[in-house]
């Protein structure tokens, strides 16, 4: 759900950040007390949400220090022995960091590029369809996968690909061919993962793009029609250029999140099948394993910290670029 | 749009034809796994073992459902857990987020930009899974507690901003006249704002409820007692395990040799997704509003 809300951030600026407001707050310490007394009800109403963010997000942030220690359960994060960048060095030397970074980047690039293109193509096709009933039903059906949990996607994969009774093997056997062991072939899962990602996310993006298309001024299309433009010309010279800024923005902001993996998709498809790791292990599954499987807290935290830090830098860079290109769409 | 079309060039008919074709194919591609899951859940176990899962089984069997619905205490538990976290989490979250959205939209609230930033920054940088886990287990003592599945997801930064954007539509003059009439801030929120915000509460509430219904991740991380597994995590365990007897009904004796292992996995999946699929046609428009509301610049 988090990542789906990315769209909102781009299309409806939640707010314009004023870095100055932070400085003002520090400088006017006396004022804030007066302000709290004056607006105590408003502050109280905001308090639960602020407490949530302080406890579940801000209180966690100092814990990222665990990446720099040799974590000892009894001594706690800040009592454990400080070892500096040793965890990171180890991860670089054994090649793990490079492998999971590469996988995460490549998967996300494919999801972004292919995903957006397919969403645009289907949004345009839906806008060309005139049958109201058909349009409504197909839109609902394509959006449906958006609403189920990735656990169900894992069940689907089992249903379709498992060795003994999977649907594809049923077909293979019934046509006289040999069964295929999907769950021991890492290469094929690249395609299965991408296919399920597209399957699950097309509806959402399609509707966002479709909203942009239907938002196009009706008169414009009418005028183009009067001037004798064919459907193809209208798509090529009107719809596509109008979608271009949205597309570029979504791509750019997607780049900002390119180190964040879709843990629930990967985990539910691959699980603990280590045969498939070489081509399907991403940062998030690696961190999870270091927590649950090997109890190597510091190593996992090092990878997590690396992901968060570079993720933040990426967002800042992307935002900087967006601000240069289209100041209105920048986040801050 | 095309109602009073006079003539159509052959290209446009071709594009229309291709559109109908591709959209149909893609819609079928979206439906296929659901159809396969449902038909597999009604299959006779011997047929699955002999020939595998099929879209059109030779025989229909209700055995998996019979077993699940009549014998499975664990499934009932999982349902209860999921309903509990969905209701509590959604109600609590809506209350917290609507208050926050109300305050952050108030132009006379001086520090709204600061607090917005405080909330927003958490989407840019996070402490990471491992410090979160240590905090949840060592300091908040939420290991094996139902609240471990509620609290971390009760509020979302984007939902708050979405709420705030919805509220912008309510004219400021309403607050002003209420203030002049002597109504306090909470009263304005409760009596004026909440009734006006029902459509947006429905949208965000549905997003939130869906998230809780589909919850499995925190269950996997923090829940140890099988009786506290949420539905989706229970399902995940069902699919990945071969020995289902214990999972289905701890305590009671089930003849495991007789268990329709393969169809029961799919039947559990159907029962876990069922409510969403049944409700989907009715609530879909709220989701679409939520998805496209961002298209209107606030």
HADDOCK unambig.tbl for C-alpha pairs under 7 A between the chains (distance, minus, plus):
assign (segid A and resid 5 and name CA) (segid B and resid 158 and name CA) 6.16 0.50 0.50
assign (segid A and resid 8 and name CA) (segid B and resid 294 and name CA) 4.83 0.50 0.50
assign (segid A and resid 11 and name CA) (segid B and resid 294 and name CA) 5.38 0.50 0.50
assign (segid A and resid 11 and name CA) (segid B and resid 295 and name CA) 5.39 0.50 0.50
assign (segid A and resid 11 and name CA) (segid B and resid 297 and name CA) 6.29 0.50 0.50
assign (segid A and resid 12 and name CA) (segid B and resid 294 and name CA) 5.01 0.50 0.50
assign (segid A and resid 12 and name CA) (segid B and resid 295 and name CA) 6.53 0.50 0.50
assign (segid A and resid 12 and name CA) (segid B and resid 296 and name CA) 6.56 0.50 0.50
assign (segid A and resid 12 and name CA) (segid B and resid 297 and name CA) 4.69 0.50 0.50
assign (segid A and resid 12 and name CA) (segid B and resid 298 and name CA) 5.51 0.50 0.50
assign (segid A and resid 13 and name CA) (segid B and resid 298 and name CA) 6.64 0.50 0.50
assign (segid A and resid 14 and name CA) (segid B and resid 161 and name CA) 5.48 0.50 0.50
assign (segid A and resid 17 and name CA) (segid B and resid 113 and name CA) 6.46 0.50 0.50
assign (segid A and resid 17 and name CA) (segid B and resid 117 and name CA) 6.71 0.50 0.50
assign (segid A and resid 18 and name CA) (segid B and resid 113 and name CA) 6.80 0.50 0.50
assign (segid A and resid 21 and name CA) (segid B and resid 113 and name CA) 6.81 0.50 0.50
assign (segid A and resid 21 and name CA) (segid B and resid 114 and name CA) 6.02 0.50 0.50
assign (segid A and resid 22 and name CA) (segid B and resid 114 and name CA) 6.04 0.50 0.50
assign (segid A and resid 41 and name CA) (segid B and resid 185 and name CA) 6.40 0.50 0.50
assign (segid A and resid 41 and name CA) (segid B and resid 186 and name CA) 6.78 0.50 0.50
assign (segid A and resid 42 and name CA) (segid B and resid 103 and name CA) 6.02 0.50 0.50
assign (segid A and resid 42 and name CA) (segid B and resid 185 and name CA) 6.70 0.50 0.50
assign (segid A and resid 45 and name CA) (segid B and resid 99 and name CA) 5.57 0.50 0.50
assign (segid A and resid 45 and name CA) (segid B and resid 100 and name CA) 6.48 0.50 0.50
assign (segid A and resid 46 and name CA) (segid B and resid 99 and name CA) 6.33 0.50 0.50
assign (segid A and resid 46 and name CA) (segid B and resid 100 and name CA) 4.82 0.50 0.50
assign (segid A and resid 46 and name CA) (segid B and resid 103 and name CA) 6.54 0.50 0.50
assign (segid A and resid 48 and name CA) (segid B and resid 96 and name CA) 6.20 0.50 0.50
assign (segid A and resid 49 and name CA) (segid B and resid 96 and name CA) 5.95 0.50 0.50
assign (segid A and resid 49 and name CA) (segid B and resid 97 and name CA) 6.81 0.50 0.50
assign (segid A and resid 49 and name CA) (segid B and resid 100 and name CA) 6.58 0.50 0.50
assign (segid A and resid 53 and name CA) (segid B and resid 119 and name CA) 6.73 0.50 0.50
assign (segid A and resid 56 and name CA) (segid B and resid 152 and name CA) 6.58 0.50 0.50
assign (segid A and resid 57 and name CA) (segid B and resid 122 and name CA) 6.44 0.50 0.50
assign (segid A and resid 57 and name CA) (segid B and resid 126 and name CA) 6.69 0.50 0.50
assign (segid A and resid 60 and name CA) (segid B and resid 127 and name CA) 5.18 0.50 0.50
assign (segid A and resid 60 and name CA) (segid B and resid 131 and name CA) 5.77 0.50 0.50
assign (segid A and resid 60 and name CA) (segid B and resid 132 and name CA) 5.64 0.50 0.50
assign (segid A and resid 60 and name CA) (segid B and resid 135 and name CA) 6.78 0.50 0.50
assign (segid A and resid 61 and name CA) (segid B and resid 126 and name CA) 6.38 0.50 0.50
assign (segid A and resid 61 and name CA) (segid B and resid 127 and name CA) 4.05 0.50 0.50
assign (segid A and resid 63 and name CA) (segid B and resid 127 and name CA) 6.51 0.50 0.50
assign (segid A and resid 63 and name CA) (segid B and resid 131 and name CA) 4.91 0.50 0.50
assign (segid A and resid 64 and name CA) (segid B and resid 127 and name CA) 5.30 0.50 0.50
assign (segid A and resid 64 and name CA) (segid B and resid 128 and name CA) 6.88 0.50 0.50
assign (segid A and resid 64 and name CA) (segid B and resid 131 and name CA) 6.04 0.50 0.50
assign (segid A and resid 125 and name CA) (segid B and resid 19 and name CA) 4.83 0.50 0.50
assign (segid A and resid 126 and name CA) (segid B and resid 19 and name CA) 6.92 0.50 0.50
assign (segid A and resid 128 and name CA) (segid B and resid 16 and name CA) 6.20 0.50 0.50
assign (segid A and resid 129 and name CA) (segid B and resid 16 and name CA) 6.25 0.50 0.50
assign (segid A and resid 129 and name CA) (segid B and resid 19 and name CA) 6.80 0.50 0.50
assign (segid A and resid 129 and name CA) (segid B and resid 20 and name CA) 6.81 0.50 0.50
assign (segid A and resid 130 and name CA) (segid B and resid 2 and name CA) 6.93 0.50 0.50
assign (segid A and resid 138 and name CA) (segid B and resid 27 and name CA) 5.98 0.50 0.50
assign (segid A and resid 141 and name CA) (segid B and resid 27 and name CA) 5.86 0.50 0.50
assign (segid A and resid 141 and name CA) (segid B and resid 30 and name CA) 6.80 0.50 0.50
assign (segid A and resid 141 and name CA) (segid B and resid 31 and name CA) 6.94 0.50 0.50
assign (segid A and resid 142 and name CA) (segid B and resid 27 and name CA) 5.45 0.50 0.50
assign (segid A and resid 142 and name CA) (segid B and resid 30 and name CA) 5.93 0.50 0.50
assign (segid A and resid 145 and name CA) (segid B and resid 30 and name CA) 6.82 0.50 0.50
assign (segid A and resid 148 and name CA) (segid B and resid 214 and name CA) 6.87 0.50 0.50
assign (segid A and resid 148 and name CA) (segid B and resid 273 and name CA) 6.99 0.50 0.50
assign (segid A and resid 149 and name CA) (segid B and resid 214 and name CA) 4.97 0.50 0.50
assign (segid A and resid 151 and name CA) (segid B and resid 232 and name CA) 6.36 0.50 0.50
assign (segid A and resid 151 and name CA) (segid B and resid 236 and name CA) 6.06 0.50 0.50
assign (segid A and resid 152 and name CA) (segid B and resid 269 and name CA) 6.61 0.50 0.50
assign (segid A and resid 155 and name CA) (segid B and resid 239 and name CA) 6.78 0.50 0.50
assign (segid A and resid 156 and name CA) (segid B and resid 33 and name CA) 5.89 0.50 0.50
assign (segid A and resid 156 and name CA) (segid B and resid 37 and name CA) 6.92 0.50 0.50
assign (segid A and resid 159 and name CA) (segid B and resid 37 and name CA) 6.89 0.50 0.50
assign (segid A and resid 164 and name CA) (segid B and resid 52 and name CA) 6.78 0.50 0.50
assign (segid A and resid 165 and name CA) (segid B and resid 48 and name CA) 6.19 0.50 0.50
assign (segid A and resid 165 and name CA) (segid B and resid 49 and name CA) 6.55 0.50 0.50
assign (segid A and resid 165 and name CA) (segid B and resid 51 and name CA) 6.84 0.50 0.50
assign (segid A and resid 165 and name CA) (segid B and resid 52 and name CA) 3.72 0.50 0.50
assign (segid A and resid 165 and name CA) (segid B and resid 53 and name CA) 5.49 0.50 0.50
assign (segid A and resid 166 and name CA) (segid B and resid 52 and name CA) 5.94 0.50 0.50
assign (segid A and resid 166 and name CA) (segid B and resid 53 and name CA) 5.72 0.50 0.50
assign (segid A and resid 167 and name CA) (segid B and resid 52 and name CA) 6.46 0.50 0.50
assign (segid A and resid 167 and name CA) (segid B and resid 53 and name CA) 5.11 0.50 0.50
assign (segid A and resid 167 and name CA) (segid B and resid 54 and name CA) 6.06 0.50 0.50
assign (segid A and resid 170 and name CA) (segid B and resid 51 and name CA) 5.91 0.50 0.50
assign (segid A and resid 170 and name CA) (segid B and resid 52 and name CA) 5.01 0.50 0.50
assign (segid A and resid 170 and name CA) (segid B and resid 53 and name CA) 6.51 0.50 0.50
assign (segid A and resid 199 and name CA) (segid B and resid 30 and name CA) 6.36 0.50 0.50
assign (segid A and resid 208 and name CA) (segid B and resid 291 and name CA) 6.81 0.50 0.50
assign (segid A and resid 208 and name CA) (segid B and resid 292 and name CA) 5.96 0.50 0.50
assign (segid A and resid 211 and name CA) (segid B and resid 292 and name CA) 6.56 0.50 0.50
assign (segid A and resid 230 and name CA) (segid B and resid 9 and name CA) 6.83 0.50 0.50
assign (segid A and resid 230 and name CA) (segid B and resid 12 and name CA) 6.71 0.50 0.50
assign (segid A and resid 231 and name CA) (segid B and resid 11 and name CA) 6.94 0.50 0.50
assign (segid A and resid 231 and name CA) (segid B and resid 12 and name CA) 5.06 0.50 0.50
assign (segid A and resid 232 and name CA) (segid B and resid 12 and name CA) 6.85 0.50 0.50
assign (segid A and resid 291 and name CA) (segid B and resid 130 and name CA) 6.73 0.50 0.50
assign (segid A and resid 297 and name CA) (segid B and resid 130 and name CA) 6.46 0.50 0.50
assign (segid A and resid 300 and name CA) (segid B and resid 130 and name CA) 6.94 0.50 0.50
assign (segid A and resid 301 and name CA) (segid B and resid 128 and name CA) 6.94 0.50 0.50
assign (segid A and resid 301 and name CA) (segid B and resid 130 and name CA) 5.60 0.50 0.50
assign (segid A and resid 304 and name CA) (segid B and resid 128 and name CA) 5.39 0.50 0.50
assign (segid A and resid 304 and name CA) (segid B and resid 129 and name CA) 6.99 0.50 0.50
assign (segid A and resid 305 and name CA) (segid B and resid 128 and name CA) 6.54 0.50 0.50
assign (segid A and resid 308 and name CA) (segid B and resid 125 and name CA) 5.67 0.50 0.50
assign (segid A and resid 308 and name CA) (segid B and resid 126 and name CA) 6.13 0.50 0.50
assign (segid A and resid 312 and name CA) (segid B and resid 124 and name CA) 5.64 0.50 0.50
assign (segid A and resid 312 and name CA) (segid B and resid 125 and name CA) 5.91 0.50 0.50
